[in-house]
């Protein structure tokens, strides 16, 4: 996020509170060649294991393209995160695609465990 007053980093003093929704926009840019950025909406929620602390819940429900994922570059924690996220996408989106076999098959392929 980068639209004031919100932000994470030095110089930002805005306090996030439970229920606040913001965008998370990580990206990578190789000057003169290409750039890629994903943008997810996230919500501030209480951390289930650390009272008084918060974490982000990803509200965006769209699987990442498997063609853009190089599993060899991911840590085991990254793979677990993606597999859990894709399971959530499959659970939430499958009922909406029940009448479209082609779309449902595509979703299932994109959401299969890495």
Phi, psi and omega per residue, in radians:
X1 nan 2.543 -3.055
X2 -2.599 0.130 3.099
X3 -1.634 2.039 -3.122
X4 -1.004 2.615 0.121
X5 -1.533 0.010 -3.071
X6 -1.400 2.602 3.053
X7 2.918 2.782 3.085
X8 -2.116 2.127 -3.140
X9 2.488 -3.117 -3.140
X10 -1.059 2.442 3.084
X11 1.583 -0.278 3.113
X12 -1.595 2.217 -3.127
X13 -2.058 0.027 -3.131
X14 -1.138 2.348 3.137
X15 -1.674 2.226 3.069
X16 -1.421 2.507 3.134
X17 -2.238 2.774 -3.127
X18 -0.943 2.329 3.113
X19 1.603 -0.178 3.138
X20 -1.239 2.335 3.117
X21 -1.979 2.344 3.117
X22 -2.461 3.025 3.086
X23 -1.773 2.541 3.080
X24 -1.977 2.118 -2.962
X25 -2.252 1.059 3.113
X26 -1.209 2.594 -3.139
X27 -2.709 2.934 3.063
X28 -2.388 2.286 -3.128
X29 -2.271 2.182 3.054
X30 -1.835 1.898 -2.994
X31 -0.893 2.237 3.092
X32 1.372 -0.044 -3.093
X33 -2.084 -1.012 -3.096
X34 -2.931 2.974 3.034
X35 -2.637 2.636 3.091
X36 -2.503 2.422 3.135
X37 -2.538 2.421 3.007
X38 -1.910 2.677 -3.121
X39 -2.406 1.967 3.123
X40 -2.024 2.590 3.019
X41 -1.599 2.260 -3.107
X42 -2.194 2.682 -3.117
X43 -2.176 2.435 3.105
X44 -1.326 2.112 -3.120
X45 -2.328 2.705 3.096
X46 -1.102 2.474 3.092
X47 -1.315 2.223 -3.050
X48 -1.193 -0.344 -3.067
X49 -1.951 -0.102 -3.082
X50 -2.362 1.646 -3.108
X51 -1.008 2.368 -3.136
X52 1.529 -0.060 3.112
X53 -1.957 2.778 -3.138
X54 -2.159 2.870 3.077
X55 -2.531 3.064 3.136
X56 -1.819 2.349 2.996
X57 -1.854 2.220 3.140
X58 -1.351 2.080 3.132
X59 -1.602 -0.315 3.137
X60 -1.215 2.342 -3.096
X61 -2.188 1.272 3.086
X62 -2.511 2.162 -3.084
X63 -1.160 2.631 3.039
X64 -1.315 2.535 3.139
X65 -1.200 2.136 3.140
X66 -1.102 -0.467 3.140
X67 -1.152 -0.339 -3.111
X68 -1.785 0.073 -3.105
X69 -1.844 2.151 3.031
X70 -1.845 1.703 -3.060
X71 -1.002 -0.528 -3.135
X72 -1.121 -0.329 -3.140
X73 -1.618 -0.055 -3.053
X74 -1.732 2.565 3.022
X75 -1.388 2.852 3.050
X76 -0.986 -0.632 3.105
X77 -1.138 -0.668 3.097
X78 -1.105 -0.754 3.141
X79 -1.106 -0.762 3.103
X80 -1.068 -0.742 3.127
X81 -1.057 -0.863 -3.111
X82 -1.112 -0.739 3.125
X83 -1.097 -0.718 3.113
X84 -1.162 -0.761 3.114
X85 -1.080 -0.776 -3.131
X86 -1.170 -0.593 3.068
X87 -1.102 -0.688 3.089
X88 -1.124 -0.760 3.109
X89 -1.045 -0.786 -3.130
X90 -1.083 -0.773 -3.136
X91 -1.095 -0.768 -3.063
X92 -1.357 -0.606 -3.016
X93 -1.623 -0.486 -3.091
X94 -0.933 -0.824 -3.138
X95 -1.050 -0.533 -3.134
X96 -1.296 -0.336 -3.104
X97 -1.906 0.197 -3.050
X98 -0.952 -0.538 -3.114
X99 -1.575 0.042 -3.082
X100 -2.215 1.611 -3.055
X101 -1.012 -0.696 -3.116
X102 -1.136 -0.817 3.134
X103 -1.142 -0.702 3.127
X104 -1.134 -0.701 3.116
X105 -1.131 -0.696 3.103
X106 -1.102 -0.799 3.120
X107 -1.041 -0.796 -3.137
X108 -1.081 -0.664 3.106
X109 -1.155 -0.798 -3.127
X110 -1.153 -0.522 -3.056
X111 -1.679 0.005 3.129
X112 -1.082 2.553 3.122
X113 -0.965 2.476 3.110
X114 -1.194 nan nan
